Amino acid sequence: MSFKIPLFDLNYGADEIQALTDTINDNWISTGPRCEKFEADFAKALRAPYALTADNCTNALFMALLALDIGPGDEVLVPSLTFVATANTVKYVGATPVFCDILGYDNLCISPEEIESKITSRTKAVTVMHYAGFPCDMDAIMAIARKHNIRVIEDACHGPLSEYQSQSLSMTKKLGTIGDIGCFSFFSNKNISTGEGGMLICKDEVIYKRLKLLRSHGMTTTSYQRAGGHSTKYDVVSLGYNFRMDDLRAALGIVQLGKLKTDLVKRAQVRQWYEELLEDTPNIIVPFSAFHVGRSPKPLYSNYIFPVMLKQGGADHRDIVRDRLHAAGVQTSVHYPAAHRFSIYQSCHANLPLTEFAADHLITLPMYSQLSKDDVKFVAEGLINAVES
Ligand SMILES: Cc1ncc(COP(=O)(O)O)c(C=O)c1O
């Protein structure tokens, strides 16, 4: 089905095509100089000491847990209102995901209070997810982590360049740079699109070196180093995988990262139009609409998606509203079905009332930088009609 207004549109042009052509002409398409440049550019943009490309964020999260020595018998706290990979990766390492509720309907990020209440002697880490690129309460989460000696992984898939104003540090930090390791996705519909792709960032050199070994078979040198004559042999010092990005994707990532700030400024405008048009609509909540109040200067948010929440009616009613929008030519989605309600997690018996309400009432509306004010008006009016009819 084709929509008048799709959920997402790629921000691709001549520069991406040129980057691919140049990479092919340079005759090196697997992990090499473009991955290194993408890592250096990303680290600089986020003011992170170390960055490492990966084949996707699922494997980045998996490597993060391994690098932090999380394994069988351990528990890792996770949100349920997230893409299921945030929880599944905990299972990959043999640990148990423990689901936590969100803060509320205005703020869909994990609740620090829930985190603290679910800590046991087996808890080794928390993986937080910055929903739509709006930061979790990292001051509170880092204080809890320090108090209980647990690690913090940031699933920052939604938030490249998004900012967090830390009250305790009196400074603004980029998402992904606050905890022990930050993980990003460059899946095709993300703020940076490379088709598939991911990135890890961290500040500890020991962790960085572990991640590098995990990414490529535990080998001490890369094919690119050997091809360049910088080395002729390698040792395998630990068990690793092939979770590498290739230079074709890195070439796209470099161009996309270069455009990101401009793209985010346009998305902020799109969000503002939506907020103005949906303000005071009786049956609709716009999560995060109070987020910038009292924050000066206004932080940069990635606005990866634009979620709205119906105030009542349940999942069936929400799906009828979505069907009406689809019939009007507007594509929508749901971010997310609650992970703890998937069959695979039935045995967790998690009680997360706020997450369950959100999962049954959320609708994701189109969000991308090319949307015009008229497009946004069309979507907002379509939503109001769909809810009222
Ligand atoms: C919050 C979140 N975590 C993890 C992932 C997994 O990323 P990838 O598709 O790159 O493996 C995604 C991607 O959809 C995501 O949105």
The ligand as a Tripos MOL2 file, in Angstrom:
@<TRIPOS>MOLECULE
LIG
   16    16     1     0     0
SMALL
NO_CHARGES

@<TRIPOS>ATOM
      1 C1         15.4370    0.8950   20.6720 C.3       1 LIG1
      2 C2         16.1050   -0.0540   19.7120 C.ar      1 LIG1
      3 N1         16.9860   -0.9470   20.1920 N.ar      1 LIG1
      4 C3         17.6210   -1.8140   19.3770 C.ar      1 LIG1
      5 C4         17.3790   -1.8400   18.0130 C.ar      1 LIG1
      6 C5         18.0850   -2.8380   17.1640 C.3       1 LIG1
      7 O1         18.8440   -2.2020   16.1740 O.3       1 LIG1
      8 P1         19.2930   -2.9600   14.8410 P.3       1 LIG1
      9 O2         18.0880   -3.0790   13.9690 O.co2     1 LIG1
     10 O3         20.3390   -2.0750   14.2530 O.co2     1 LIG1
     11 O4         19.8330   -4.2780   15.2360 O.co2     1 LIG1
     12 C6         16.4740   -0.9170   17.4730 C.ar      1 LIG1
     13 C7         16.1890   -0.9170   16.0350 C.2       1 LIG1
     14 O5         15.0860   -0.9690   15.5760 O.2       1 LIG1
     15 C8         15.8090   -0.0070   18.3450 C.ar      1 LIG1
     16 O6         14.9380    0.8930   17.8860 O.3       1 LIG1
@<TRIPOS>BOND
     1     1     2 1
     2     2     3 ar
     3     2    15 ar
     4     3     4 ar
     5     4     5 ar
     6     5     6 1
     7     5    12 ar
     8     6     7 1
     9     7     8 1
    10     8     9 2
    11     8    10 1
    12     8    11 1
    13    12    13 1
    14    12    15 ar
    15    13    14 2
    16    15    16 1
@<TRIPOS>SUBSTRUCTURE
     1 LIG1         1 GROUP 0 **** ****
